Amino acid sequence: MDESIIVLSFVEGIDPYDGSKTKVKEKWLEYTKDGKWKLWSIFCYDSALLGLGQCLCNSHDPYQVEEVSEEEVRKILSSTRGRVTLC
């Protein structure tokens, strides 16, 4: 299996180029080429890079990422009750 992404939730942001409203991935699972799962989530809800606010995220990343086990993935997915987006 190649890399896959399962989006768990979105937040509304503003496109920095044209000012239109856009959906920003808030939390998602990534299955990597080396067979590992990673959980990504927004770390800075004021990130200008994501269209959420004014922070330039110079001293931190806009996202945080952690490696999760298959068991944790199962728990996360069961808690969503099927409300996910596959990418």
C-alpha positions in Angstrom: 0.0 0.0 0.0 1.3 3.5 -0.9 0.9 6.5 1.3 -2.8 7.1 2.3 -4.5 9.8 4.3 -7.7 9.5 6.3 -9.0 12.9 7.3 -10.7 12.9 10.6 -11.8 16.5 10.8 -11.6 19.9 9.1 -11.7 23.5 10.2 -12.6 26.6 8.2 -9.8 28.8 7.0 -9.1 31.6 4.6 -7.1 31.1 1.5 -4.1 33.4 1.8 -4.0 34.1 -2.0 -7.6 35.1 -2.8 -9.2 35.5 0.6 -11.9 32.8 -0.1 -13.1 30.4 2.6 -11.4 27.0 2.5 -11.4 23.8 4.4 -8.2 23.0 6.3 -7.3 19.5 7.6 -7.5 19.7 11.4 -6.7 16.1 12.2 -5.7 13.1 10.0 -4.1 9.7 9.9 -1.3 9.0 7.4 -0.2 5.5 6.4 3.4 5.9 5.2 5.3 3.9 2.6 7.3 2.2 5.3 4.1 0.7 6.9 3.7 3.1 9.8 0.8 5.2 10.9 1.1 8.8 11.9 -1.5 11.1 13.5 -1.3 14.7 12.4 -3.1 17.5 14.1 -3.1 21.3 14.1 -0.8 22.6 16.7 -1.3 26.4 16.0 -4.9 27.4 15.5 -3.7 31.0 14.7 -1.4 29.9 11.9 -1.2 32.3 8.9 0.3 29.4 6.9 -2.9 27.5 7.3 -5.2 30.5 6.8 -6.4 30.5 10.4 -4.9 33.7 11.8 -1.8 35.9 12.1 0.9 33.6 13.6 3.9 33.0 11.3 4.8 29.9 13.2 8.5 30.9 13.4 9.2 29.2 16.7 7.0 26.1 16.2 5.3 24.0 13.5 1.7 24.6 12.5 1.1 20.8 12.9 2.2 18.2 15.4 2.7 14.6 14.4 3.1 11.4 16.4 3.5 7.8 15.4 0.6 5.6 16.4 0.1 1.9 16.6 -2.5 -0.1 14.6 -4.4 -0.6 17.8 -4.6 3.2 18.3 -5.7 3.7 14.7 -8.5 1.2 15.3 -9.6 3.1 18.4 -9.5 6.5 16.6 -11.5 5.2 13.6 -14.1 3.5 15.8 -14.6 6.8 17.6 -15.4 8.6 14.4 -18.4 6.4 13.6 -17.6 6.4 9.9 -17.3 10.2 9.5 -13.9 10.3 7.7 -12.6 11.5 4.3 -10.2 9.3 2.3 -7.5 11.1 0.3 
